[in-house]
Amino acid sequence: MSQQPIIRWAGATVSGTRKERNDDSWIVFSSNFNGSKVLDATGESSVTNQDMVFAISDGMGGGNAGDLASSLIIEQMALMIPETFKAAASGFFPDSIAHLGLALKEVHKHINQAGSQAENVKGMAATLALAWFTPDNMYLANVGDSRIYLCRDSKTEQLTRDHTAAWSSWKRGEISEFEYRQHPRRAALYEVVGGGHPSLCPYFAAIPYSKGDRFLVCSDGLIDGVWERHIAEALHESKTPEETSEVLLKRAIENSGVDDTTLVVIDVG
């Protein structure tokens, strides 16, 4: 991009009705040579001298295991992503997707080790949807069924891939969205961070972005109460990130609200 954009965002999280504790964790942080700086739930910033990262993780496991797993993933990514700047300062220029892959491999190992320390956190795991804005591209990583959407020129598409067989069947046209939403194994994830799994195969992509683009990062609690057409309408019609997040969160809670619901809306201006 000839001019470095201003990134504006607004996010929120609400606990589901089936339990008091919120197992979703999320973060907005800037990343530069000095490390990461956690930012407010709503704000704006340039990517001229820093990168911007938005991440949501949905934890799973008994006791406090889900909450712990998701928070550990978010904390570790905030520590690892700034390492690209330190490498560049030393004359090395790591590929961002390769760096994400190595970071997630380490986080996966870290979660598995933490999950083996006590019975009440055994097998803990979490999803991840991460959007990393550099001056040139948005790099994404996802594991599980937390999602990232892009609204561009009035068209909305899901950029991430849900790691479930039901989602794949829907996207291949074998079942409808209604059938997918009613599918008994819709939430049966074959990829998670942690969970005692020996290996991890995240989905990565590099997305060039431009002025006018709007992104949504969300946990599956939002999807429970909001259909694809509702997401497209809100991203296209709402005026600000704050308004968009309020519209989507309100609809999701009214229509479902059982699961923890977390989202962040990001505008490129």
C-alpha positions as CSV (number, residue, x, y, z in Angstrom):
1,M,0.0,0.0,0.0
2,S,1.3,3.5,-0.9
3,Q,0.0,5.0,2.3
4,Q,0.1,3.1,5.6
5,P,-3.5,2.6,6.8
6,I,-5.2,3.4,10.0
7,I,-6.6,0.3,11.7
8,R,-9.8,0.8,13.7
9,W,-11.3,-1.9,15.9
10,A,-14.0,-2.7,18.5
11,G,-14.4,-5.9,20.3
12,A,-16.5,-7.5,23.1
13,T,-17.0,-10.8,24.9
14,V,-20.0,-12.2,26.9
15,S,-20.2,-15.3,28.9
16,G,-22.7,-18.0,27.8
17,T,-25.6,-19.0,29.9
18,R,-24.6,-22.6,30.5
19,K,-21.7,-21.7,32.9
20,E,-20.5,-18.7,34.8
21,R,-16.9,-18.8,33.6
22,N,-16.0,-17.4,30.2
23,D,-13.6,-19.8,28.4
24,D,-13.0,-17.4,25.6
25,S,-9.8,-15.3,25.7
26,W,-9.0,-12.5,23.3
27,I,-6.4,-9.8,22.8
28,V,-5.5,-6.8,20.7
29,F,-1.9,-5.8,20.7
30,S,0.7,-3.9,18.8
31,S,4.1,-5.5,18.0
32,N,7.4,-3.8,17.4
33,F,11.1,-4.0,18.4
34,N,10.2,-3.4,22.0
35,G,7.8,-6.3,22.2
36,S,4.0,-6.3,22.4
37,K,1.7,-3.8,24.0
38,V,-1.8,-4.8,24.9
39,L,-4.4,-2.3,23.6
40,D,-7.9,-1.4,24.6
41,A,-11.1,-3.2,23.4
42,T,-11.8,-0.2,21.2
43,G,-9.3,2.0,19.4
44,E,-7.4,2.9,16.3
45,S,-3.7,2.8,15.3
46,S,-1.4,3.0,12.4
47,V,0.8,0.1,11.1
48,T,3.6,2.5,10.0
49,N,6.0,1.6,12.8
50,Q,4.3,-1.4,14.3
51,D,2.2,-4.4,13.4
52,M,-1.3,-5.0,14.8
53,V,-2.5,-8.4,16.0
54,F,-6.1,-9.5,16.9
55,A,-6.6,-13.0,18.3
56,I,-9.4,-15.0,19.8
57,S,-9.1,-18.4,21.5
58,D,-12.0,-20.6,22.7
59,G,-10.9,-22.9,25.5
60,M,-12.2,-26.4,26.2
61,G,-11.8,-29.0,29.0
62,G,-13.1,-29.7,32.4
63,G,-12.8,-27.5,35.5
64,N,-10.8,-24.4,34.7
65,A,-8.9,-26.1,31.9
66,G,-10.6,-24.3,29.0
67,D,-10.1,-20.9,30.5
68,L,-6.4,-21.6,31.2
69,A,-5.7,-23.1,27.8
70,S,-7.2,-20.1,25.9
71,S,-5.4,-17.5,28.0
72,L,-2.1,-19.3,27.7
73,I,-2.3,-19.4,23.9
74,I,-3.1,-15.7,23.8
75,E,-0.2,-14.8,26.1
76,Q,2.3,-17.0,24.2
77,M,1.4,-15.5,20.8
78,A,1.8,-12.0,22.3
79,L,5.3,-13.0,23.4
80,M,6.3,-14.7,20.1
81,I,5.1,-12.5,17.3
82,P,7.4,-9.5,18.2
83,E,10.4,-11.9,17.7
84,T,10.1,-11.1,13.9
85,F,11.2,-7.5,14.7
86,K,14.2,-8.7,16.7
87,A,15.2,-11.0,13.9
88,A,15.0,-8.2,11.4
89,A,17.1,-6.0,13.6
90,S,19.8,-8.8,13.5
91,G,19.7,-8.9,9.7
92,F,17.3,-11.8,9.4
93,F,13.9,-11.4,7.8
94,P,11.7,-14.4,8.8
95,D,8.7,-15.3,6.7
96,S,5.6,-14.3,8.7
97,I,3.7,-17.5,8.0
98,A,6.7,-19.6,8.8
99,H,7.1,-17.7,12.0
100,L,3.5,-18.2,12.9
101,G,3.9,-21.9,12.2
102,L,6.9,-22.2,14.6
103,A,5.1,-20.1,17.2
104,L,2.0,-22.3,17.1
105,K,4.1,-25.4,17.3
106,E,5.7,-24.1,20.5
107,V,2.4,-23.0,21.9
108,H,0.9,-26.5,21.2
109,K,3.8,-28.1,23.0
110,H,3.4,-25.6,25.9
111,I,-0.3,-26.3,26.3
112,N,0.3,-30.1,26.2
113,Q,3.0,-29.8,28.9
114,A,0.8,-27.6,31.1
115,G,-2.1,-30.1,30.6
116,S,-0.1,-33.0,31.8
117,Q,0.8,-31.3,35.2
118,A,-2.5,-31.9,37.0
119,E,-5.6,-34.1,36.7
120,N,-8.0,-31.1,36.6
121,V,-6.4,-29.6,33.5
122,K,-5.6,-32.9,31.7
123,G,-6.2,-32.7,28.0
124,M,-7.0,-29.0,28.0
125,A,-7.2,-27.5,24.5
126,A,-8.3,-24.4,22.7
127,T,-9.0,-23.0,19.2
128,L,-7.3,-20.0,17.7
129,A,-8.2,-17.3,15.1
130,L,-5.4,-14.8,14.7
131,A,-5.2,-11.8,12.3
132,W,-1.7,-10.2,12.1
133,F,-1.6,-6.9,10.2
134,T,1.8,-5.8,8.8
135,P,2.2,-2.8,6.4
136,D,1.9,-5.2,3.4
137,N,-0.5,-8.1,4.3
138,M,-2.8,-9.5,6.9
139,Y,-1.4,-12.9,7.9
140,L,-3.9,-15.3,9.5
141,A,-3.7,-18.5,11.4
142,N,-6.6,-20.6,12.6
143,V,-7.1,-23.9,14.5
144,G,-10.5,-25.2,15.3
145,D,-13.7,-23.3,14.6
146,S,-13.0,-19.7,15.6
147,R,-13.3,-17.7,12.4
148,I,-12.1,-14.7,10.5
149,Y,-14.3,-13.0,7.8
150,L,-13.6,-10.3,5.2
151,C,-16.1,-7.9,3.9
152,R,-14.8,-6.2,0.7
153,D,-16.8,-4.4,-2.0
154,S,-20.1,-5.6,-0.4
155,K,-19.1,-9.2,-0.5
156,T,-18.4,-11.2,2.6
157,E,-16.3,-14.4,2.8
158,Q,-14.9,-16.6,5.5
159,L,-11.1,-16.6,5.3
160,T,-10.5,-19.3,7.8
161,R,-11.4,-23.0,7.7
162,D,-13.3,-24.8,10.4
163,H,-11.6,-28.0,11.3
164,T,-14.7,-30.2,11.3
165,A,-16.0,-32.7,8.8
166,A,-19.4,-31.1,8.9
167,W,-18.1,-27.7,7.8
168,S,-16.2,-29.3,4.9
169,S,-19.4,-31.1,3.8
170,W,-21.2,-27.7,3.9
171,K,-18.6,-25.9,1.9
172,R,-18.5,-28.7,-0.7
173,G,-22.2,-28.2,-1.2
174,E,-23.1,-31.7,0.2
175,I,-25.3,-30.2,2.9
176,S,-27.1,-26.8,3.4
177,E,-26.2,-24.2,6.0
178,F,-29.3,-25.3,7.9
179,E,-28.2,-28.9,7.8
180,Y,-24.7,-27.9,8.9
181,R,-26.1,-25.9,11.9
182,Q,-28.2,-28.9,12.9
183,H,-25.4,-31.4,12.4
184,P,-24.7,-33.6,15.5
185,R,-21.0,-33.4,15.0
186,R,-20.7,-29.8,14.0
187,A,-18.5,-29.1,16.9
188,A,-16.3,-32.2,16.6
189,L,-12.9,-30.6,16.0
190,Y,-10.1,-32.6,14.5
191,E,-7.5,-29.8,15.1
192,V,-7.0,-28.0,18.4
193,V,-4.1,-26.4,20.2
194,G,-3.2,-28.8,22.9
195,G,-5.6,-31.6,23.8
196,G,-2.7,-34.1,24.1
197,H,-2.4,-34.4,20.4
198,P,1.1,-35.1,19.2
199,S,1.0,-32.8,16.2
200,L,-0.8,-29.7,14.9
201,C,-1.8,-28.7,11.4
202,P,-3.1,-25.1,11.5
203,Y,-4.5,-23.2,8.5
204,F,-2.4,-20.2,7.3
205,A,-3.0,-17.5,4.7
206,A,-1.6,-14.2,3.5
207,I,-4.3,-11.6,2.6
208,P,-3.4,-8.3,0.9
209,Y,-5.7,-5.7,2.3
210,S,-6.8,-2.2,1.2
211,K,-8.8,0.8,2.4
212,G,-12.4,0.0,3.0
213,D,-11.8,-3.6,4.0
214,R,-13.6,-4.8,7.1
215,F,-12.6,-7.9,9.0
216,L,-14.4,-9.9,11.7
217,V,-12.7,-12.3,14.1
218,C,-15.0,-14.3,16.3
219,S,-15.5,-17.4,18.4
220,D,-18.1,-20.1,17.5
221,G,-20.5,-18.6,20.2
222,L,-21.3,-15.8,17.7
223,I,-22.0,-18.3,14.9
224,D,-24.5,-20.2,17.1
225,G,-26.8,-17.2,17.0
226,V,-25.9,-15.5,13.7
227,W,-26.4,-17.0,10.2
228,E,-24.0,-16.2,7.3
229,R,-26.5,-13.7,5.8
230,H,-26.7,-11.8,9.1
231,I,-22.9,-11.6,9.3
232,A,-22.8,-10.2,5.7
233,E,-25.6,-7.7,6.4
234,A,-24.0,-6.4,9.6
235,L,-20.5,-6.1,8.1
236,H,-21.8,-4.3,5.0
237,E,-24.5,-2.0,6.6
238,S,-23.1,-1.0,10.0
239,K,-21.2,2.3,10.0
240,T,-18.5,1.8,12.6
241,P,-16.7,-1.1,14.2
242,E,-18.5,-0.3,17.5
243,E,-21.9,-0.4,15.9
244,T,-21.1,-3.6,14.0
245,S,-19.9,-5.4,17.0
246,E,-23.0,-4.3,19.0
247,V,-25.4,-5.4,16.2
248,L,-23.7,-8.8,15.9
249,L,-23.4,-9.5,19.6
250,K,-27.0,-8.4,20.3
251,R,-28.3,-10.7,17.6
252,A,-26.2,-13.7,18.7
253,I,-27.2,-13.3,22.4
254,E,-30.9,-13.0,21.5
255,N,-30.9,-16.0,19.2
256,S,-28.7,-18.3,21.3
257,G,-26.4,-17.0,24.0
258,V,-25.7,-20.5,25.4
259,D,-21.9,-20.5,24.6
260,D,-19.4,-17.8,25.3
261,T,-19.4,-15.2,22.5
262,T,-16.4,-13.1,21.5
263,L,-15.8,-10.9,18.5
264,V,-13.7,-8.0,17.2
265,V,-14.5,-6.0,14.1
266,I,-11.6,-4.4,12.3
267,D,-11.8,-1.6,9.7
268,V,-9.0,-0.5,7.4
269,G,-9.2,3.2,6.8
